[in-house]
Amino acid sequence: MTNTTALDVLLIQKDDTWDQCNWIVPLSKSLEGLTAEQAAWIPPSGGLSIWQLVNHMYYYNHRLLCRMQGKEPTLPAVDSNEYTFGNPGDATDAAGWNTLLQGTTRLAQQLRDQLAALQESDLEAAYMDSEEKWAHELARWVLHDAYHAGQIVLLRRQQGSWKIVF
């Protein structure tokens, strides 16, 4: 039996937060069957829509992928995290919602592929020009996506659109 590496753990966590139904509801499952109307819904007490949560994750995942590829992110830096959520979404814009979902799915696969291409030594390298290591940044990224997938499930339960059992 081979030893489990830090990279192995990150890959397991990435898979579990995207499409493997193990301990948590993965992001892909939390978005399954969701309409534009449901995605744009904001709870009566206020807060964010699912559309906004997906915008936010897309923003940070895109920037992370570019950095992993050694490229400058094409999405510009923002002055505040608040800007990454964008608009609540348009309940009548099924095409816009589907475009965001397709982009999110494509980005998840690209991130998974990029992660799988790393070497253990890459995890020990400095993250950008900081004292952080790539391993730390990637571990936090996986937790970030898991956290927001949980928020999406909660919002779906509040609106009555969560009927999925796995």
C-alpha positions in Angstrom: 0.0 0.0 0.0 1.3 3.4 -0.9 1.4 6.4 1.4 -1.3 9.1 1.0 0.3 12.4 0.0 -0.9 15.9 0.6 -1.7 16.1 -3.1 -3.8 13.0 -2.8 -5.8 14.5 0.0 -6.4 17.7 -2.0 -7.6 15.7 -5.0 -10.0 13.7 -2.8 -11.3 16.9 -1.2 -11.7 18.6 -4.6 -13.6 15.6 -5.9 -15.8 15.5 -2.9 -16.6 19.2 -3.0 -17.4 19.1 -6.7 -19.2 15.8 -7.7 -18.6 12.9 -5.3 -21.5 12.4 -2.8 -19.6 11.2 0.3 -19.7 13.2 3.5 -21.1 16.5 2.1 -23.3 17.6 -0.7 -21.0 18.5 -3.5 -21.4 21.7 -5.4 -22.5 20.0 -8.7 -25.3 18.2 -6.8 -26.3 21.4 -5.0 -26.8 23.1 -8.4 -28.5 20.2 -10.1 -31.9 21.0 -11.7 -31.8 24.6 -10.5 -33.7 27.1 -12.6 -32.8 30.7 -13.2 -35.8 31.7 -11.1 -34.6 29.6 -8.2 -31.0 30.8 -8.6 -32.1 34.5 -8.5 -34.3 34.0 -5.4 -33.4 36.0 -2.4 -34.7 35.0 1.0 -37.4 37.3 2.4 -35.1 38.1 5.3 -32.4 39.3 2.9 -29.1 37.9 1.9 -27.6 36.5 -1.2 -29.0 34.6 -4.1 -27.6 31.3 -5.3 -26.7 33.0 -8.5 -24.5 35.5 -6.5 -22.8 32.6 -4.6 -22.0 30.9 -7.9 -20.7 34.2 -9.3 -18.5 34.6 -6.3 -17.0 31.1 -6.5 -16.5 31.4 -10.2 -14.6 34.7 -9.7 -12.2 33.2 -7.1 -11.9 29.8 -8.9 -11.0 31.5 -12.2 -8.3 33.6 -10.5 -6.9 30.6 -8.8 -6.8 28.6 -12.0 -4.9 31.4 -13.8 -2.4 31.6 -11.0 -1.9 27.8 -11.0 -1.2 28.1 -14.7 1.3 30.9 -14.1 -0.9 33.5 -15.9 -2.3 36.8 -14.9 -6.0 36.4 -14.0 -8.2 37.8 -16.8 -10.9 38.8 -14.2 -9.7 42.0 -12.6 -8.9 42.4 -8.9 -11.7 44.0 -7.0 -11.7 46.6 -4.2 -14.0 44.5 -2.0 -15.1 40.9 -1.8 -18.7 42.2 -2.0 -18.2 43.0 -5.7 -17.4 39.3 -6.5 -21.1 38.3 -5.9 -22.4 40.6 -8.6 -26.1 41.0 -9.2 -28.7 38.6 -7.7 -29.4 37.3 -11.2 -32.4 37.6 -13.5 -35.2 35.1 -12.8 -36.2 35.2 -16.5 -32.6 34.7 -17.9 -32.4 31.0 -18.3 -29.6 31.4 -21.0 -27.5 33.5 -18.6 -27.9 31.1 -15.8 -27.1 28.1 -18.0 -24.0 29.9 -19.3 -22.8 30.5 -15.7 -23.5 26.8 -14.9 -21.6 25.6 -17.9 -18.7 27.9 -17.2 -18.6 26.7 -13.6 -18.6 23.1 -14.6 -15.8 23.7 -17.2 -13.8 25.7 -14.6 -14.2 22.9 -12.0 -12.7 20.3 -14.5 -9.9 22.6 -15.4 -9.0 23.2 -11.8 -9.2 19.4 -11.1 -6.9 18.8 -14.1 -4.4 21.5 -13.0 -4.4 20.2 -9.4 -3.7 16.6 -10.7 -0.8 17.9 -12.7 1.0 19.3 -9.7 3.9 17.7 -8.0 4.2 17.4 -4.2 7.1 19.9 -4.4 4.7 22.5 -6.0 2.7 22.5 -2.8 5.7 23.7 -0.8 6.4 26.6 -3.2 5.4 30.1 -2.1 2.0 31.2 -3.1 2.6 34.3 -5.3 4.8 36.7 -3.4 3.6 35.8 0.1 4.9 33.6 2.9 2.0 31.2 2.4 2.6 28.0 0.6 0.5 26.7 -2.3 -0.7 23.8 -0.1 -2.2 26.2 2.4 -4.0 28.3 -0.3 -5.4 25.2 -2.1 -6.6 23.7 1.2 -8.5 26.9 2.0 -9.9 27.0 -1.6 -11.5 23.6 -1.2 -13.0 24.6 2.1 -14.4 27.8 0.5 -16.2 25.8 -2.2 -17.6 23.3 0.3 -18.9 26.2 2.5 -20.7 27.8 -0.3 -22.2 24.5 -1.6 -23.7 24.2 1.9 -25.1 27.7 1.7 -26.7 26.8 -1.6 -28.4 23.7 -0.1 -29.7 25.8 2.7 -31.1 28.4 0.3 -32.7 25.6 -1.7 -34.3 24.1 1.4 -35.6 27.6 2.4 -37.2 28.1 -1.0 -38.6 24.5 -1.2 -36.5 23.5 -4.2 -34.3 20.9 -2.4 -35.8 17.5 -3.1 -32.5 15.6 -3.7 -31.6 12.7 -1.5 -28.4 10.8 -2.0 
